[in-house]
Amino acid sequence: MAETLTPPHRQQIPDDELSPKEVVAKVIVVKDAILRNWQMILLLPIIGFGIGYAMDTYIKKAPKYEANVVFNLGGGSQASGLGDMAGLLGLGTAPDANIFTGENFFYFVKSRPVLERNLMKEVDIHGKKEIFANFFIDSSGIKTSDWEERPDLQNFHFQTNDLKKLDRNSRIVLNEIVKKAADATEIASLDRKSSFIALSTQMENEALAGLWVTTLLKTVEEMYTENQTQKTRKTLRLLQHRADSLARVLGIAEHKLAKQMDYSTQIMLPEAKVSTNSMERKSTFLQQLYYEAMANAEKMQMSLVREAPLFTEIEGIKVPLDMKAEDKRNAKIGALSGLLIALIFTYLRTVFSTPATTVKVERA
């Protein structure tokens, strides 16, 4: 009986995988598609680059000056021995430091109250005092970039730096300036392993850029200190008010005591001496309370100094400032966009215009 020989079985390939022949076939399809459409793949990026380059050429932006200051924020030390006294008044001496830690502090620096106070400060411009907001209007380029179609604001200037006296129109203008200043201000940690903080800005005017970061750092220090020492200052005001009240009562008591002593020297009566001794004891007691209140107020003033945070400037602004010109970004974006459109068009053209072919691979 003749035996039937069966050919050896080939290794089967799963349906969801490509064989080497299929991979080669697909590479050939891609190569053919690129060769058929090489003109479009080359032409569209060139056109996109040309459009972007024209935009960069005709829409020129003024170069910006970069000002950068590096500082370190150190916490103030807490006064010892004042906790019980503040506790009797219903207050604490420890500031809420957690409010201004980490990202909270960065938000605080760019918050509206801080920027408003900084803009309403009077600064020295070429030997002349001027409201910072007015200098910002004249030097930041806001007239041409944001107010180009608003002729009523081309000559606008603030007449006062008191926020409570600003009218509605002035408040609207101030809000726009605050927004532009916030967008131009950057603050971040210098390094993950470092506690140093960098405050920087980029503006069209060199003097404005340098003055903005230096003045803003002082404003942040002022407001930060006011918030951190708020409880201690409140306690200090209560102690000073108490000392003033005791001083008035003590003055009245001493005046009465002087009149009573003069009266008792003229009339030799036992009742007069008893009244004089009582007034002397009252005056002495009031003196002790007054001196104690004055001592506590003095200690609280020393505590206020110790609790104030310390802003240490590590690196000031560079003179002259670095100037950064706008790069040809639109040209790069145009070239990449043209290449992307050409590849998409090539893919769609290959899919819909060429007949579908299947690569048959012999399987066992």
Buried (B, 14 or more C-beta within 10 A) or exposed (E): EEEEEEEEEEEEBEEEEBEEEBEEBEEEBEEEBBEBBEEBBEEBBEBBBBBBBEBBEEEEEEEBBBBBBBBBBEBBEBBEEBEEBBEEEEBBBEBEEEEBEEEEBBEBBBBEEBBBBBBBBEBEBEEEEBBBBBBBBBBBBBBEEBBEEEEEBEEBEBEEBEBEEBEEEBEEBBEBBBEBBBEBBBBEBBEEEEEBBBBBBBBBBBBBBBBBBBBBBEBBBBBBBEBBBEBBBEBBEBBBEBBEEBEEBBEEBBEBBEEBBEEBEEEEEEEBBEBBEEBBEBBEEBBEBBEEBBEBBEBBBEBBEBBBBEBEEEEBBEEEBEEEEEEBEBBBBBBBBBBEBBBEBBEEBBEEEEEEEEBEEEEE
